[in-house]
C-alpha cells in the first residue's frame, strides 16, 4: 500500500503538469476566437479539461486513502492480531533470527574486523511513548551506550533534530546524525587545537527557510485535529498521529496534503505513527551511514564491520546499504514480523541493551586475552 501511495503521487503530479499546460493553451485560444483548435499530436489522447480535473480529484483522493490505509496498518490497534515474533515459528524467524541467539555467529563473522555501531533512537534505545518529548532513555541504557562508544566508533542516526537527540542521549563522545542524516556532527573535541578536524555536514541547508515556513502552516492547519503534534526537526518535519482518533486520520492526511501541494521540493514519507516531511534531495539514513564510514576512514576497507540497529521504515535504507555492501548487518527491533532488509531481529530496547552489553563484554574479553598473550611473549 505504501508503494501504491507513492505511485499515485507520481500520477497526480504528472496530471497536474498536463493540466497546467492545457490551461495555458486554452488561454491563448481564448484570445484569438478565430483560431482553429489544433489537432492532437499522433499518439496522444484527446481529453477535456473538465474530465482531467475530475480524474485529478479522484486520484488525489485515492492517494490520501492510500496514506490512511498505510497509517492504519502501522497502528498498534491493528497489529495486535498479527502473531508476535515469539509466537511465530514460521520462515520469518529463520530468515531474521534473534541477534542474541545468534551472538556467537555474529562475533565469529566480525573477528579481525573493526566494528562500527549505528543506532536509531526512538524504539531502539528508548521505548516508543505517546509524547515524543518524553522519549527518555534509561540510565542503564545510557551507561551501556557510553561503554559501547569506548569500544567502537558509535553513531546515533535519527529522524529527530540532532540537538533534541543529543539532549536525550547526552554523550559527547558519539557521532550524531539527526533529521534522517541531513545534520551530522562528530564527537566534541576537548582541545581547541582540534577544531579544524570536527565533523559537521548539512546537505539540506538551503531548505531551512522552507521547512520553517511549512512548519508554521502545518501547526495552524492541524490544530483542529485533537492529538496531532507537529515536530520541527530542523531539516525535516514530523506529524505525529499516535494520539489522534483513528476516525480523524483521513482528515489529518488531507490537512497535511493541503499544505504540501504548494511545496513540490518536499516529499512525504511515513514512519511509526508519524508522517515525515523531508526535502527531495537524495539523502537518507543509508547515505548518512556511508558518509560516516567514509569520514571514519572505512569507505573502501574490507576489514570494517558496520552494525545498524533500528526499528523504523526509515532505517530500511541503512539496512539495504549494508546488505548491498556485503559488510556487517542490520538488526530490526520489532515484536512483529515485517518485510525488512535487516539480517537479524531484537524485540525491544531491553534486548538491544542486552546485545550491546554482550558486545562490550566480548570486546573487553578479547583485549584482556591479547594483553595476557603479549605478557607471556615478553616473559
N, C-alpha and C positions, 0 to 999 in steps of 0.2 A: 504493500500500500504506500510505503514511503517513496519507493521509486515511481509509483504512479503519480504521486503528488508533484514530483519534480518534472515528470514528462508533461503533465498538464500545464505546468508553469511555462515550459518552453513553448507549448502550442499557443497558449494565451498571448505570450509576448510576441510571437510571430504574427498572430491575427491582429494584435494591436497595431503593429507596424504597417500591415496591409491596410488597416482601417484609416490610418493617418494618410497614407498615400492616396487612397480613394477620395478622402475628404479634400485633399489638395487639388486633385484632378477636377472634382465637382465644382470647386470654387472658380477654377479657370473657365470651365464650360459655362457657368452662370454669367460670367462677364461678357460672353460672346454668344448670344442666343442663336445666331445663325450658324454657329459651328456645328459640324456633324459629329456625332458620337463615334470615336474611333473604334474599329473592330478589335476584339480581344486577340492578343498575340497567340500564335499557334502553340498548343499545349497547355493553355490556361483556361480555366473555367470561369464563366461569367457569373458573378454573384452580386446581389443587390446590397447596398449599404445597410438597409434595414435588417435584412436577413443576417448579414455579417455581424451586426451589433447584437442580434438575438443570440447567435452562436457564441459570441464573446461572453455574454452574460451566463449562458448555460455552462460553458467551460470554466469560467471563473467560479461559479457556484460549485461545480464538481471538484475543482481544486481545493476549495475550502472544506468540502465534505471529506476529501481525502485526508486533509490535515487533521480534521476532527476524529476520523477513524484511527489515524496514527496516534493521536493523543490518547484515545480511548484504549488502544492496545497496550500502551505503556503504563496504564493505571493499575495500582495495586488491587482495586476492586474487581478488575477483570483478570488479573494473572493469578488470583488465588486458586482458581480452578485448574491452573497449569501445574503439573506434577513438579515438585521441587527436585533439585539435583540429588538430594539424599534419598528420595523415593523412586527416582527414575533409574532403572537398571539397563536402559537401552544403549543405543550406539553413541549418544551424545557423551556419556561418561567415558566411553572407550576412546573417543577422539579428543576429549578435553578432560583428562584425568586431574584429580586433585594435585596441586603443586606440593602439598605436604606429603601425600602418599608417595609421590614420585621424587622426593627430595634427593635421594642418593643418586638417582639417574641424572638429575639436573646438575649436581655437583660434579659428577664424572664428566659431563659434557663441557663444563666450564674450566676444567683443570688446565693449567698453563695459560689461561687467558685472563684479561683484565675485565672484571665485572663492572658494568656501569648501570646504575639504578635510575629508573624513571618512574615516578609515582604520581598518579592522579590524586586529587584531594578529596572532594565530596564523594562519599560512598566507598572510598578506598582507605583513606587514613582517618576519616571521620564518618559517623553514621549519617544517613540521609534524614533530615529533620524538616518539619513543616516551615519553620522560619529560617531562611538561608543565612540570616545574620547571626544565628546561634549554632552554626555547624562547627562546634568546638571539638578539637581532637583531645583525647585523654592525656593525662600526664605520662602514663605508661607508654603510650604511642609516641609522644614527643621524645621521650628518653630513648626509645628504640630507634627512631629515625636519626637521632643525633649519633648514636653508635654506628648506624649504617653509614652515615656520611664520613665517619672517621676511617672506615674500612674501604669504602668505594666512592668514586665520584657520584654524586646524587643530585637529581633534579626533581622539582615539583612541577608538573605540567597540568595546568588547569584552565577551565573556561573562565574562571574568576579573574577579576582585576589583580594584577601582580601584587599591588600594595595590600589588598584585602587578604590574599593568601599568606603573604608574609606576616601579617598581623595575627593570623590564626596559628601559623607554624612557629614563628619567632626563633628561627635558627639561621644565623648569619652565614654559616658555612655551606649552605646549599645553593644550587642554581635554581632560579625561579623563572618559569615560562608562563606568564599569565595571558588572558584573552586568547585562549587556544593557540598559544605560541607566538602571538603577534607583539609580545612585550617580554623580552628575555634579558635577564640580568644575572651576572655571575656573582660569586661569593664576595662579600665585603672584604676589602683589604685593610689590614691593620696598620700598614705603613703608607704614608703619603707618597713615598717614592714609587709605589706600585700602582699609582692611579692610572698610568698610561696602559696598564695591562688589564684593567677592569673591562668586563664584557657588558655591553648594552646594545641591544638590537631591537629596532621597532620598525618593521617593514610597512606598517599601515598608518604612519603618522599623518599623512595628508587627509585621512578620513576623520580625524578627531573633531573638527567643527561640524561635520555632517552627523556624526554619531551623537554629539551633544544635542543637536537640533532635533533629531528623531527621538531621542530620549524624552525631551520635554513634551513632544507631541504624543508619545505613547502614554506617558503618565496622565496627561489630560484626557486622552481618548478612552483609556481603560479604567478610569477611576469609578465609573458607574458599575463595573463588574466586581462584586464583592469577592475578596480573597486574592484577586490578581495583584501581582507585585512586579514592578519593572526595576531591574537592577542594571546600573551603569557600570560595565566592566572595562571602561576606558576605550578599548578598541573594538568592543562588541557589546551588545545589549542582550539581557535575558528577561523574558517574560515568564515568570513562574505561575503555573496554574495548579499547583499541588493542593491549594486551599480553595479552589474555585469549584462550585457545584457543577457536576458533570452536565447538567442541563444548560449551563451557561457557556460551555466550551465553544459551541458554534458561534455564539455572539462574540466571544473573545477573539476567535480566529478571524472573524470579519473585521473587527476593530483593528487588529494588527495589519491585516491586508490593506485596509483603507489608508493607513499611514504609509506603508511601504510602496504603494503603487506609484508614488511620486519620486521614489529613490531607486532607480534601476541599478545603481552601483552597490546596493546592499542586497544580500541574499538571506533567505530564511531557512534554517535547519532546525532539527528537533533533538533534544536530549531527554534525560529522565525527568518527566514532569515539567519541562521547560521548553519554550520556543526561543531559539537563538537567532539574533540578527547580526550578521557579520559582513565585512567588506568582501567584494567579489574577487579579491586577489587570490592567487593560487598558493594559499598558505593554510596549514592546519597543524595538528599535533604531530603528525608524521614528519612534516617538513621541519618542525621545531626539533624533533629527535635527531634528524640528520644534521641540522645546523649545530646542535650541541656536541654531537660526536665529532664533527669537523673542528669545532672550536677547542675541543679537548685533545685534538691531535690523533683521533682514531678514524678519520674519514676512510682511508684505504687500508686499514690494518686488518689482518686475518686473525690476530690474537686478541680481539676485543669481544666481549660477551654482554651485549645490552639486554637488560630485563625491564620490561614495561608492565606495570600493574595498573589496571583501570577498570571502571565499571560501566562506562557510558558509551553511547554510539560514537561520540566524537573521538574516543580512544581507538576505535577501529582503524583509523588512518595510521596510527602508530603501529598497531598490531600487524597491519598489512605490510608496512615498510620492513619490519623485522622478518616477516615470512618471505618477502621478496629478496631480501639481502641474504637469507640463509644464515643469519647470525643471531644468537640469543633467542629470545622467545617472548611472547606476550602472555599475561595471566589475566583472565577475565574474572572480576569479582561479581558473582551473581548466585542467587539461590535457585534460579530457574534456567532451564536450557534455552540458549539463544544462538542465533546464527552469528558466528564470530570468526575472526581471523586469529584469535588467540590459540595458543597450544595447550595451555593448562587453565585450571579454574581454582578459585577460592570462593567461599560462600559469603563472607562478611569481613569487616575491618578487623575483628579479633583474629581471624585466620590469617589475614595479611600480617598482623603483628607477630604471630607465631612463626610465619615463614621468614620474616625479616630477622627475627631473633636467631633462628637456626642458621641463617646466612652469616650473621656476625659471629656466632659460636664456632662455625666451621672455619671462618677466616682466622679467628684468634687461635684455634687449634693448629691450623697449618703453620701459622707464624711461630708458635711455640715449638712445633716439631722441627721447623727449619733452624731455629736457634739452637736446639739441642744437638742437631746433626753438626752444625758449624762448630759448636763447642767440643764435640767429640773429635772432629778433624784437627782442631788446634792442639788437643791433647796428644 
